[in-house]
Amino acid sequence: MKTIFEVEIKDINVDEDYYDFQYQVKRNGIIVGKGEISDEHSWGDSEDGLSSFAELLKQSSAADLAIEKVIR
């Protein structure tokens, strides 16, 4: 058995306390979830911390969060 997930992430925003982004997840070519994910974070308010967290979201964490949301 093979399952293929396609995750689209856009509009990532990070401020001193919160982050949010839009997502769409397809499983085997069928949309199984889309919307917005937002939550608090504790990366602080320094420019380095915020840009590091935004980069982490872009690299993998946002996609991981979106997949977790649709498989629950």
N, CA, C, O and CB atoms as a CASP TS submission, in Angstrom:
PFRMAT TS
TARGET T0000
AUTHOR 0000-0000-0000
METHOD Language model
MODEL 1
PARENT N/A
ATOM      1  N   MET     1       0.838  -1.169   0.000  1.00  0.00           N
ATOM      2  CA  MET     1       0.000   0.000   0.000  1.00  0.00           C
ATOM      3  C   MET     1       0.888   1.239   0.000  1.00  0.00           C
ATOM      4  O   MET     1       1.899   1.286   0.701  1.00  0.00           O
ATOM      5  CB  MET     1      -0.956  -0.006   1.210  1.00  0.00           C
ATOM      6  N   LYS     2       0.510   2.227  -0.780  1.00  0.00           N
ATOM      7  CA  LYS     2       1.295   3.445  -0.889  1.00  0.00           C
ATOM      8  C   LYS     2       0.358   4.640  -0.757  1.00  0.00           C
ATOM      9  O   LYS     2      -0.670   4.705  -1.431  1.00  0.00           O
ATOM     10  CB  LYS     2       2.078   3.491  -2.234  1.00  0.00           C
ATOM     11  N   THR     3       0.713   5.581   0.106  1.00  0.00           N
ATOM     12  CA  THR     3      -0.054   6.803   0.281  1.00  0.00           C
ATOM     13  C   THR     3       0.847   7.979  -0.029  1.00  0.00           C
ATOM     14  O   THR     3       1.963   8.068   0.483  1.00  0.00           O
ATOM     15  CB  THR     3      -0.637   6.908   1.717  1.00  0.00           C
ATOM     16  N   ILE     4       0.364   8.882  -0.869  1.00  0.00           N
ATOM     17  CA  ILE     4       1.139  10.063  -1.251  1.00  0.00           C
ATOM     18  C   ILE     4       0.428  11.307  -0.730  1.00  0.00           C
ATOM     19  O   ILE     4      -0.737  11.549  -1.046  1.00  0.00           O
ATOM     20  CB  ILE     4       1.328  10.137  -2.800  1.00  0.00           C
ATOM     21  N   PHE     5       1.145  12.091   0.071  1.00  0.00           N
ATOM     22  CA  PHE     5       0.635  13.358   0.569  1.00  0.00           C
ATOM     23  C   PHE     5       1.288  14.493  -0.204  1.00  0.00           C
ATOM     24  O   PHE     5       2.504  14.504  -0.393  1.00  0.00           O
ATOM     25  CB  PHE     5       0.892  13.505   2.090  1.00  0.00           C
ATOM     26  N   GLU     6       0.478  15.447  -0.651  1.00  0.00           N
ATOM     27  CA  GLU     6       0.969  16.689  -1.242  1.00  0.00           C
ATOM     28  C   GLU     6       0.503  17.809  -0.327  1.00  0.00           C
ATOM     29  O   GLU     6      -0.683  17.910  -0.014  1.00  0.00           O
ATOM     30  CB  GLU     6       0.452  16.890  -2.730  1.00  0.00           C
ATOM     31  N   VAL     7       1.435  18.650   0.101  1.00  0.00           N
ATOM     32  CA  VAL     7       1.111  19.719   1.031  1.00  0.00           C
ATOM     33  C   VAL     7       1.491  21.049   0.412  1.00  0.00           C
ATOM     34  O   VAL     7       2.626  21.241  -0.025  1.00  0.00           O
ATOM     35  CB  VAL     7       1.828  19.518   2.382  1.00  0.00           C
ATOM     36  N   GLU     8       0.540  21.963   0.378  1.00  0.00           N
ATOM     37  CA  GLU     8       0.792  23.320  -0.102  1.00  0.00           C
ATOM     38  C   GLU     8       0.656  24.262   1.085  1.00  0.00           C
ATOM     39  O   GLU     8      -0.361  24.267   1.779  1.00  0.00           O
ATOM     40  CB  GLU     8      -0.193  23.718  -1.263  1.00  0.00           C
ATOM     41  N   ILE     9       1.700  25.060   1.308  1.00  0.00           N
ATOM     42  CA  ILE     9       1.728  26.033   2.397  1.00  0.00           C
ATOM     43  C   ILE     9       1.928  27.407   1.782  1.00  0.00           C
ATOM     44  O   ILE     9       2.760  27.580   0.892  1.00  0.00           O
ATOM     45  CB  ILE     9       2.855  25.705   3.439  1.00  0.00           C
ATOM     46  N   LYS    10       1.160  28.390   2.260  1.00  0.00           N
ATOM     47  CA  LYS    10       1.378  29.759   1.780  1.00  0.00           C
ATOM     48  C   LYS    10       1.024  30.752   2.872  1.00  0.00           C
ATOM     49  O   LYS    10       0.371  30.415   3.859  1.00  0.00           O
ATOM     50  CB  LYS    10       0.543  30.041   0.510  1.00  0.00           C
ATOM     51  N   ASP    11       1.467  31.969   2.673  1.00  0.00           N
ATOM     52  CA  ASP    11       1.167  33.092   3.571  1.00  0.00           C
ATOM     53  C   ASP    11       1.586  32.830   5.015  1.00  0.00           C
ATOM     54  O   ASP    11       0.788  32.996   5.937  1.00  0.00           O
ATOM     55  CB  ASP    11      -0.312  33.400   3.529  1.00  0.00           C
ATOM     56  N   ILE    12       2.843  32.417   5.208  1.00  0.00           N
ATOM     57  CA  ILE    12       3.354  32.218   6.562  1.00  0.00           C
ATOM     58  C   ILE    12       3.619  33.579   7.202  1.00  0.00           C
ATOM     59  O   ILE    12       4.338  34.408   6.644  1.00  0.00           O
ATOM     60  CB  ILE    12       4.648  31.351   6.550  1.00  0.00           C
ATOM     61  N   ASN    13       3.034  33.799   8.373  1.00  0.00           N
ATOM     62  CA  ASN    13       3.233  35.028   9.140  1.00  0.00           C
ATOM     63  C   ASN    13       3.690  34.661  10.538  1.00  0.00           C
ATOM     64  O   ASN    13       3.126  33.771  11.176  1.00  0.00           O
ATOM     65  CB  ASN    13       1.933  35.882   9.189  1.00  0.00           C
ATOM     66  N   VAL    14       4.720  35.358  11.012  1.00  0.00           N
ATOM     67  CA  VAL    14       5.235  35.135  12.358  1.00  0.00           C
ATOM     68  C   VAL    14       5.422  36.493  13.020  1.00  0.00           C
ATOM     69  O   VAL    14       6.092  37.369  12.473  1.00  0.00           O
ATOM     70  CB  VAL    14       6.578  34.325  12.333  1.00  0.00           C
ATOM     71  N   ASP    15       4.827  36.669  14.201  1.00  0.00           N
ATOM     72  CA  ASP    15       5.110  37.874  14.979  1.00  0.00           C
ATOM     73  C   ASP    15       5.647  37.444  16.345  1.00  0.00           C
ATOM     74  O   ASP    15       5.997  36.279  16.534  1.00  0.00           O
ATOM     75  CB  ASP    15       3.826  38.774  15.130  1.00  0.00           C
ATOM     76  N   GLU    16       5.711  38.364  17.285  1.00  0.00           N
ATOM     77  CA  GLU    16       6.352  38.091  18.575  1.00  0.00           C
ATOM     78  C   GLU    16       5.683  36.969  19.362  1.00  0.00           C
ATOM     79  O   GLU    16       6.345  36.289  20.146  1.00  0.00           O
ATOM     80  CB  GLU    16       6.360  39.340  19.407  1.00  0.00           C
ATOM     81  N   ASP    17       4.392  36.767  19.168  1.00  0.00           N
ATOM     82  CA  ASP    17       3.664  35.791  19.976  1.00  0.00           C
ATOM     83  C   ASP    17       2.986  34.682  19.188  1.00  0.00           C
ATOM     84  O   ASP    17       2.802  33.580  19.705  1.00  0.00           O
ATOM     85  CB  ASP    17       2.646  36.491  20.775  1.00  0.00           C
ATOM     86  N   TYR    18       2.614  34.957  17.945  1.00  0.00           N
ATOM     87  CA  TYR    18       1.779  34.030  17.177  1.00  0.00           C
ATOM     88  C   TYR    18       2.367  33.749  15.798  1.00  0.00           C
ATOM     89  O   TYR    18       3.194  34.506  15.289  1.00  0.00           O
ATOM     90  CB  TYR    18       0.369  34.588  17.032  1.00  0.00           C
ATOM     91  N   TYR    19       1.919  32.644  15.209  1.00  0.00           N
ATOM     92  CA  TYR    19       2.209  32.342  13.811  1.00  0.00           C
ATOM     93  C   TYR    19       0.929  31.867  13.155  1.00  0.00           C
ATOM     94  O   TYR    19       0.022  31.379  13.830  1.00  0.00           O
ATOM     95  CB  TYR    19       3.337  31.273  13.676  1.00  0.00           C
ATOM     96  N   ASP    20       0.853  32.010  11.844  1.00  0.00           N
ATOM     97  CA  ASP    20      -0.265  31.455  11.088  1.00  0.00           C
ATOM     98  C   ASP    20       0.153  31.241   9.647  1.00  0.00           C
ATOM     99  O   ASP    20       1.091  31.869   9.154  1.00  0.00           O
ATOM    100  CB  ASP    20      -1.498  32.380  11.164  1.00  0.00           C
ATOM    101  N   PHE    21      -0.562  30.339   8.974  1.00  0.00           N
ATOM    102  CA  PHE    21      -0.337  30.075   7.563  1.00  0.00           C
ATOM    103  C   PHE    21      -1.548  29.358   6.988  1.00  0.00           C
ATOM    104  O   PHE    21      -2.345  28.763   7.714  1.00  0.00           O
ATOM    105  CB  PHE    21       0.946  29.241   7.353  1.00  0.00           C
ATOM    106  N   GLN    22      -1.666  29.428   5.680  1.00  0.00           N
ATOM    107  CA  GLN    22      -2.712  28.719   4.952  1.00  0.00           C
ATOM    108  C   GLN    22      -2.139  27.395   4.476  1.00  0.00           C
ATOM    109  O   GLN    22      -0.954  27.302   4.157  1.00  0.00           O
ATOM    110  CB  GLN    22      -3.250  29.566   3.751  1.00  0.00           C
ATOM    111  N   TYR    23      -2.990  26.363   4.429  1.00  0.00           N
ATOM    112  CA  TYR    23      -2.520  25.061   3.966  1.00  0.00           C
ATOM    113  C   TYR    23      -3.596  24.362   3.141  1.00  0.00           C
ATOM    114  O   TYR    23      -4.788  24.657   3.230  1.00  0.00           O
ATOM    115  CB  TYR    23      -2.108  24.185   5.157  1.00  0.00           C
ATOM    116  N   GLN    24      -3.117  23.430   2.345  1.00  0.00           N
ATOM    117  CA  GLN    24      -3.989  22.489   1.635  1.00  0.00           C
ATOM    118  C   GLN    24      -3.249  21.161   1.573  1.00  0.00           C
ATOM    119  O   GLN    24      -2.071  21.117   1.220  1.00  0.00           O
ATOM    120  CB  GLN    24      -4.368  23.008   0.184  1.00  0.00           C
ATOM    121  N   VAL    25      -3.936  20.087   1.914  1.00  0.00           N
ATOM    122  CA  VAL    25      -3.325  18.754   1.900  1.00  0.00           C
ATOM    123  C   VAL    25      -4.134  17.858   0.975  1.00  0.00           C
ATOM    124  O   VAL    25      -5.358  17.776   1.068  1.00  0.00           O
ATOM    125  CB  VAL    25      -3.252  18.145   3.339  1.00  0.00           C
ATOM    126  N   LYS    26      -3.414  17.188   0.081  1.00  0.00           N
ATOM    127  CA  LYS    26      -4.019  16.164  -0.773  1.00  0.00           C
ATOM    128  C   LYS    26      -3.443  14.816  -0.371  1.00  0.00           C
ATOM    129  O   LYS    26      -2.248  14.691  -0.100  1.00  0.00           O
ATOM    130  CB  LYS    26      -3.765  16.456  -2.295  1.00  0.00           C
ATOM    131  N   ARG    27      -4.311  13.807  -0.335  1.00  0.00           N
ATOM    132  CA  ARG    27      -3.872  12.438  -0.107  1.00  0.00           C
ATOM    133  C   ARG    27      -4.249  11.650  -1.347  1.00  0.00           C
ATOM    134  O   ARG    27      -5.426  11.532  -1.687  1.00  0.00           O
ATOM    135  CB  ARG    27      -4.512  11.820   1.195  1.00  0.00           C
ATOM    136  N   ASN    28      -3.247  11.113  -2.017  1.00  0.00           N
ATOM    137  CA  ASN    28      -3.460  10.376  -3.269  1.00  0.00           C
ATOM    138  C   ASN    28      -4.273  11.198  -4.274  1.00  0.00           C
ATOM    139  O   ASN    28      -5.145  10.670  -4.964  1.00  0.00           O
ATOM    140  CB  ASN    28      -4.174   9.044  -2.985  1.00  0.00           C
ATOM    141  N   GLY    29      -3.970  12.505  -4.344  1.00  0.00           N
ATOM    142  CA  GLY    29      -4.580  13.384  -5.332  1.00  0.00           C
ATOM    143  C   GLY    29      -5.914  13.989  -4.947  1.00  0.00           C
ATOM    144  O   GLY    29      -6.462  14.786  -5.709  1.00  0.00           O
ATOM    145  N   ILE    30      -6.456  13.639  -3.788  1.00  0.00           N
ATOM    146  CA  ILE    30      -7.761  14.140  -3.343  1.00  0.00           C
ATOM    147  C   ILE    30      -7.548  15.092  -2.167  1.00  0.00           C
ATOM    148  O   ILE    30      -6.848  14.751  -1.213  1.00  0.00           O
ATOM    149  CB  ILE    30      -8.714  12.959  -2.939  1.00  0.00           C
ATOM    150  N   ILE    31      -8.147  16.286  -2.229  1.00  0.00           N
ATOM    151  CA  ILE    31      -8.028  17.247  -1.129  1.00  0.00           C
ATOM    152  C   ILE    31      -8.717  16.682   0.107  1.00  0.00           C
ATOM    153  O   ILE    31      -9.909  16.374   0.082  1.00  0.00           O
ATOM    154  CB  ILE    31      -8.641  18.625  -1.520  1.00  0.00           C
ATOM    155  N   VAL    32      -7.951  16.552   1.189  1.00  0.00           N
ATOM    156  CA  VAL    32      -8.488  16.022   2.433  1.00  0.00           C
ATOM    157  C   VAL    32      -8.517  17.068   3.540  1.00  0.00           C
ATOM    158  O   VAL    32      -9.043  16.812   4.623  1.00  0.00           O
ATOM    159  CB  VAL    32      -7.676  14.830   2.878  1.00  0.00           C
ATOM    160  N   GLY    33      -7.960  18.234   3.277  1.00  0.00           N
ATOM    161  CA  GLY    33      -8.003  19.305   4.267  1.00  0.00           C
ATOM    162  C   GLY    33      -7.433  20.583   3.717  1.00  0.00           C
ATOM    163  O   GLY    33      -6.483  20.569   2.934  1.00  0.00           O
ATOM    164  N   LYS    34      -8.022  21.703   4.134  1.00  0.00           N
ATOM    165  CA  LYS    34      -7.468  23.001   3.803  1.00  0.00           C
ATOM    166  C   LYS    34      -8.000  24.018   4.789  1.00  0.00           C
ATOM    167  O   LYS    34      -9.063  23.832   5.381  1.00  0.00           O
ATOM    168  CB  LYS    34      -7.808  23.404   2.352  1.00  0.00           C
ATOM    169  N   GLY    35      -7.258  25.089   4.959  1.00  0.00           N
ATOM    170  CA  GLY    35      -7.670  26.121   5.891  1.00  0.00           C
ATOM    171  C   GLY    35      -6.485  26.884   6.423  1.00  0.00           C
ATOM    172  O   GLY    35      -5.492  27.092   5.726  1.00  0.00           O
ATOM    173  N   GLU    36      -6.603  27.304   7.682  1.00  0.00           N
ATOM    174  CA  GLU    36      -5.553  28.079   8.331  1.00  0.00           C
ATOM    175  C   GLU    36      -5.148  27.396   9.620  1.00  0.00           C
ATOM    176  O   GLU    36      -5.981  26.859  10.350  1.00  0.00           O
ATOM    177  CB  GLU    36      -6.015  29.524   8.603  1.00  0.00           C
ATOM    178  N   ILE    37      -3.868  27.427   9.884  1.00  0.00           N
ATOM    179  CA  ILE    37      -3.341  26.967  11.162  1.00  0.00           C
ATOM    180  C   ILE    37      -2.723  28.179  11.843  1.00  0.00           C
ATOM    181  O   ILE    37      -1.953  28.916  11.227  1.00  0.00           O
ATOM    182  CB  ILE    37      -2.291  25.800  10.983  1.00  0.00           C
ATOM    183  N   SER    38      -3.053  28.381  13.088  1.00  0.00           N
ATOM    184  CA  SER    38      -2.458  29.471  13.868  1.00  0.00           C
ATOM    185  C   SER    38      -2.311  29.009  15.312  1.00  0.00           C
ATOM    186  O   SER    38      -3.095  28.203  15.812  1.00  0.00           O
ATOM    187  CB  SER    38      -3.328  30.775  13.784  1.00  0.00           C
ATOM    188  N   ASP    39      -1.296  29.535  15.960  1.00  0.00           N
ATOM    189  CA  ASP    39      -1.049  29.167  17.346  1.00  0.00           C
ATOM    190  C   ASP    39      -0.027  30.128  17.927  1.00  0.00           C
ATOM    191  O   ASP    39       0.550  30.957  17.223  1.00  0.00           O
ATOM    192  CB  ASP    39      -0.560  27.696  17.461  1.00  0.00           C
ATOM    193  N   GLU    40       0.181  29.994  19.223  1.00  0.00           N
ATOM    194  CA  GLU    40       1.213  30.766  19.908  1.00  0.00           C
ATOM    195  C   GLU    40       2.567  30.084  19.713  1.00  0.00           C
ATOM    196  O   GLU    40       2.640  28.894  19.407  1.00  0.00           O
ATOM    197  CB  GLU    40       0.883  30.915  21.422  1.00  0.00           C
ATOM    198  N   HIS    41       3.622  30.850  19.895  1.00  0.00           N
ATOM    199  CA  HIS    41       4.965  30.278  19.901  1.00  0.00           C
ATOM    200  C   HIS    41       5.778  30.954  20.988  1.00  0.00           C
ATOM    201  O   HIS    41       5.378  31.990  21.519  1.00  0.00           O
ATOM    202  CB  HIS    41       5.653  30.436  18.516  1.00  0.00           C
ATOM    203  N   SER    42       6.908  30.373  21.314  1.00  0.00           N
ATOM    204  CA  SER    42       7.757  30.929  22.372  1.00  0.00           C
ATOM    205  C   SER    42       9.178  31.182  21.867  1.00  0.00           C
ATOM    206  O   SER    42      10.148  31.017  22.607  1.00  0.00           O
ATOM    207  CB  SER    42       7.790  29.981  23.581  1.00  0.00           C
ATOM    208  N   TRP    43       9.287  31.582  20.609  1.00  0.00           N
ATOM    209  CA  TRP    43      10.603  31.856  20.032  1.00  0.00           C
ATOM    210  C   TRP    43      11.098  33.257  20.362  1.00  0.00           C
ATOM    211  O   TRP    43      12.170  33.655  19.908  1.00  0.00           O
ATOM    212  CB  TRP    43      10.558  31.674  18.530  1.00  0.00           C
ATOM    213  N   GLY    44      10.343  33.999  21.135  1.00  0.00           N
ATOM    214  CA  GLY    44      10.763  35.335  21.536  1.00  0.00           C
ATOM    215  C   GLY    44      10.465  36.378  20.485  1.00  0.00           C
ATOM    216  O   GLY    44       9.785  36.109  19.495  1.00  0.00           O
ATOM    217  N   ASP    45      10.986  37.583  20.713  1.00  0.00           N
ATOM    218  CA  ASP    45      10.685  38.674  19.800  1.00  0.00           C
ATOM    219  C   ASP    45      11.912  39.227  19.096  1.00  0.00           C
ATOM    220  O   ASP    45      11.821  40.251  18.419  1.00  0.00           O
ATOM    221  CB  ASP    45      10.004  39.770  20.540  1.00  0.00           C
ATOM    222  N   SER    46      13.058  38.572  19.239  1.00  0.00           N
ATOM    223  CA  SER    46      14.249  39.054  18.526  1.00  0.00           C
ATOM    224  C   SER    46      14.098  38.749  17.040  1.00  0.00           C
ATOM    225  O   SER    46      13.453  37.772  16.658  1.00  0.00           O
ATOM    226  CB  SER    46      15.552  38.398  19.093  1.00  0.00           C
ATOM    227  N   GLU    47      14.684  39.574  16.229  1.00  0.00           N
ATOM    228  CA  GLU    47      14.625  39.395  14.774  1.00  0.00           C
ATOM    229  C   GLU    47      15.211  38.043  14.384  1.00  0.00           C
ATOM    230  O   GLU    47      14.662  37.364  13.516  1.00  0.00           O
ATOM    231  CB  GLU    47      15.381  40.534  14.051  1.00  0.00           C
ATOM    232  N   ASP    48      16.315  37.642  15.009  1.00  0.00           N
ATOM    233  CA  ASP    48      16.941  36.350  14.700  1.00  0.00           C
ATOM    234  C   ASP    48      16.021  35.189  15.066  1.00  0.00           C
ATOM    235  O   ASP    48      15.874  34.243  14.291  1.00  0.00           O
ATOM    236  CB  ASP    48      18.278  36.212  15.442  1.00  0.00           C
ATOM    237  N   GLY    49      15.405  35.258  16.238  1.00  0.00           N
ATOM    238  CA  GLY    49      14.507  34.185  16.669  1.00  0.00           C
ATOM    239  C   GLY    49      13.301  34.055  15.764  1.00  0.00           C
ATOM    240  O   GLY    49      12.917  32.946  15.393  1.00  0.00           O
ATOM    241  N   LEU    50      12.696  35.186  15.402  1.00  0.00           N
ATOM    242  CA  LEU    50      11.517  35.158  14.538  1.00  0.00           C
ATOM    243  C   LEU    50      11.862  34.657  13.144  1.00  0.00           C
ATOM    244  O   LEU    50      11.114  33.865  12.571  1.00  0.00           O
ATOM    245  CB  LEU    50      10.890  36.544  14.451  1.00  0.00           C
ATOM    246  N   SER    51      12.983  35.106  12.591  1.00  0.00           N
ATOM    247  CA  SER    51      13.345  34.643  11.245  1.00  0.00           C
ATOM    248  C   SER    51      13.742  33.169  11.263  1.00  0.00           C
ATOM    249  O   SER    51      13.479  32.451  10.298  1.00  0.00           O
ATOM    250  CB  SER    51      14.496  35.493  10.675  1.00  0.00           C
ATOM    251  N   SER    52      14.373  32.705  12.345  1.00  0.00           N
ATOM    252  CA  SER    52      14.715  31.284  12.457  1.00  0.00           C
ATOM    253  C   SER    52      13.456  30.424  12.533  1.00  0.00           C
ATOM    254  O   SER    52      13.379  29.368  11.905  1.00  0.00           O
ATOM    255  CB  SER    52      15.598  31.039  13.695  1.00  0.00           C
ATOM    256  N   PHE    53      12.476  30.878  13.302  1.00  0.00           N
ATOM    257  CA  PHE    53      11.223  30.134  13.424  1.00  0.00           C
ATOM    258  C   PHE    53      10.473  30.126  12.093  1.00  0.00           C
ATOM    259  O   PHE    53       9.945  29.090  11.690  1.00  0.00           O
ATOM    260  CB  PHE    53      10.340  30.741  14.532  1.00  0.00           C
ATOM    261  N   ALA    54      10.421  31.261  11.413  1.00  0.00           N
ATOM    262  CA  ALA    54       9.755  31.324  10.102  1.00  0.00           C
ATOM    263  C   ALA    54      10.439  30.378   9.117  1.00  0.00           C
ATOM    264  O   ALA    54       9.765  29.709   8.335  1.00  0.00           O
ATOM    265  CB  ALA    54       9.766  32.776   9.547  1.00  0.00           C
ATOM    266  N   GLU    55      11.756  30.318   9.147  1.00  0.00           N
ATOM    267  CA  GLU    55      12.496  29.420   8.251  1.00  0.00           C
ATOM    268  C   GLU    55      12.208  27.961   8.597  1.00  0.00           C
ATOM    269  O   GLU    55      12.065  27.135   7.696  1.00  0.00           O
ATOM    270  CB  GLU    55      14.016  29.698   8.334  1.00  0.00           C
ATOM    271  N   LEU    56      12.121  27.633   9.869  1.00  0.00           N
ATOM    272  CA  LEU    56      11.784  26.271  10.292  1.00  0.00           C
ATOM    273  C   LEU    56      10.398  25.885   9.780  1.00  0.00           C
ATOM    274  O   LEU    56      10.206  24.769   9.298  1.00  0.00           O
ATOM    275  CB  LEU    56      11.841  26.149  11.834  1.00  0.00           C
ATOM    276  N   LEU    57       9.434  26.797   9.879  1.00  0.00           N
ATOM    277  CA  LEU    57       8.101  26.528   9.343  1.00  0.00           C
ATOM    278  C   LEU    57       8.166  26.277   7.840  1.00  0.00           C
ATOM    279  O   LEU    57       7.533  25.348   7.339  1.00  0.00           O
ATOM    280  CB  LEU    57       7.152  27.698   9.645  1.00  0.00           C
ATOM    281  N   LYS    58       8.922  27.095   7.123  1.00  0.00           N
ATOM    282  CA  LYS    58       9.026  26.946   5.663  1.00  0.00           C
ATOM    283  C   LYS    58       9.679  25.625   5.271  1.00  0.00           C
ATOM    284  O   LYS    58       9.257  24.986   4.307  1.00  0.00           O
ATOM    285  CB  LYS    58       9.822  28.108   5.068  1.00  0.00           C
ATOM    286  N   GLN    59      10.698  25.215   6.006  1.00  0.00           N
ATOM    287  CA  GLN    59      11.454  24.021   5.635  1.00  0.00           C
ATOM    288  C   GLN    59      10.679  22.731   5.849  1.00  0.00           C
ATOM    289  O   GLN    59      10.756  21.824   5.019  1.00  0.00           O
ATOM    290  CB  GLN    59      12.730  23.968   6.415  1.00  0.00           C
ATOM    291  N   SER    60       9.930  22.628   6.952  1.00  0.00           N
ATOM    292  CA  SER    60       9.237  21.356   7.187  1.00  0.00           C
ATOM    293  C   SER    60       8.111  21.409   8.207  1.00  0.00           C
ATOM    294  O   SER    60       7.115  20.700   8.061  1.00  0.00           O
ATOM    295  CB  SER    60      10.215  20.347   7.626  1.00  0.00           C
ATOM    296  N   SER    61       8.246  22.217   9.213  1.00  0.00           N
ATOM    297  CA  SER    61       7.288  22.151  10.317  1.00  0.00           C
ATOM    298  C   SER    61       5.864  22.505   9.915  1.00  0.00           C
ATOM    299  O   SER    61       4.921  21.900  10.425  1.00  0.00           O
ATOM    300  CB  SER    61       7.726  23.064  11.414  1.00  0.00           C
ATOM    301  N   ALA    62       5.680  23.463   9.018  1.00  0.00           N
ATOM    302  CA  ALA    62       4.327  23.829   8.585  1.00  0.00           C
ATOM    303  C   ALA    62       3.667  22.644   7.882  1.00  0.00           C
ATOM    304  O   ALA    62       2.496  22.353   8.125  1.00  0.00           O
ATOM    305  CB  ALA    62       4.365  25.065   7.642  1.00  0.00           C
ATOM    306  N   ALA    63       4.402  21.971   7.026  1.00  0.00           N
ATOM    307  CA  ALA    63       3.850  20.801   6.332  1.00  0.00           C
ATOM    308  C   ALA    63       3.522  19.692   7.319  1.00  0.00           C
ATOM    309  O   ALA    63       2.490  19.033   7.192  1.00  0.00           O
ATOM    310  CB  ALA    63       4.835  20.286   5.272  1.00  0.00           C
ATOM    311  N   ASP    64       4.382  19.482   8.292  1.00  0.00           N
ATOM    312  CA  ASP    64       4.128  18.467   9.318  1.00  0.00           C
ATOM    313  C   ASP    64       2.846  18.784  10.092  1.00  0.00           C
ATOM    314  O   ASP    64       2.026  17.899  10.335  1.00  0.00           O
ATOM    315  CB  ASP    64       5.325  18.370  10.288  1.00  0.00           C
ATOM    316  N   LEU    65       2.681  20.052  10.476  1.00  0.00           N
ATOM    317  CA  LEU    65       1.480  20.460  11.211  1.00  0.00           C
ATOM    318  C   LEU    65       0.222  20.261  10.381  1.00  0.00           C
ATOM    319  O   LEU    65      -0.808  19.839  10.906  1.00  0.00           O
ATOM    320  CB  LEU    65       1.591  21.919  11.640  1.00  0.00           C
ATOM    321  N   ALA    66       0.297  20.562   9.090  1.00  0.00           N
ATOM    322  CA  ALA    66      -0.868  20.403   8.208  1.00  0.00           C
ATOM    323  C   ALA    66      -1.237  18.933   8.068  1.00  0.00           C
ATOM    324  O   ALA    66      -2.417  18.585   8.122  1.00  0.00           O
ATOM    325  CB  ALA    66      -0.587  21.011   6.821  1.00  0.00           C
ATOM    326  N   ILE    67      -0.247  18.071   7.891  1.00  0.00           N
ATOM    327  CA  ILE    67      -0.537  16.635   7.780  1.00  0.00           C
ATOM    328  C   ILE    67      -1.137  16.110   9.088  1.00  0.00           C
ATOM    329  O   ILE    67      -2.101  15.345   9.064  1.00  0.00           O
ATOM    330  CB  ILE    67       0.751  15.844   7.424  1.00  0.00           C
ATOM    331  N   GLU    68      -0.574  16.516  10.218  1.00  0.00           N
ATOM    332  CA  GLU    68      -1.120  16.095  11.512  1.00  0.00           C
ATOM    333  C   GLU    68      -2.589  16.497  11.645  1.00  0.00           C
ATOM    334  O   GLU    68      -3.403  15.730  12.159  1.00  0.00           O
ATOM    335  CB  GLU    68      -0.300  16.704  12.663  1.00  0.00           C
ATOM    336  N   LYS    69      -2.921  17.694  11.182  1.00  0.00           N
ATOM    337  CA  LYS    69      -4.279  18.192  11.305  1.00  0.00           C
ATOM    338  C   LYS    69      -5.266  17.334  10.523  1.00  0.00           C
ATOM    339  O   LYS    69      -6.383  17.114  10.991  1.00  0.00           O
ATOM    340  CB  LYS    69      -4.351  19.628  10.831  1.00  0.00           C
ATOM    341  N   VAL    70      -4.886  16.848   9.351  1.00  0.00           N
ATOM    342  CA  VAL    70      -5.829  16.085   8.530  1.00  0.00           C
ATOM    343  C   VAL    70      -5.877  14.603   8.869  1.00  0.00           C
ATOM    344  O   VAL    70      -6.846  13.931   8.514  1.00  0.00           O
ATOM    345  CB  VAL    70      -5.481  16.244   7.088  1.00  0.00           C
ATOM    346  N   ILE    71      -4.867  14.073   9.540  1.00  0.00           N
ATOM    347  CA  ILE    71      -4.907  12.644   9.846  1.00  0.00           C
ATOM    348  C   ILE    71      -5.468  12.350  11.225  1.00  0.00           C
ATOM    349  O   ILE    71      -5.631  11.183  11.582  1.00  0.00           O
ATOM    350  CB  ILE    71      -3.531  12.060   9.735  1.00  0.00           C
ATOM    351  N   ARG    72      -5.767  13.371  12.007  1.00  0.00           N
ATOM    352  CA  ARG    72      -6.389  13.148  13.326  1.00  0.00           C
ATOM    353  C   ARG    72      -7.775  12.635  13.185  1.00  0.00           C
ATOM    354  O   ARG    72      -8.447  12.392  14.187  1.00  0.00           O
ATOM    355  CB  ARG    72      -6.405  14.414  14.144  1.00  0.00           C
TER
END
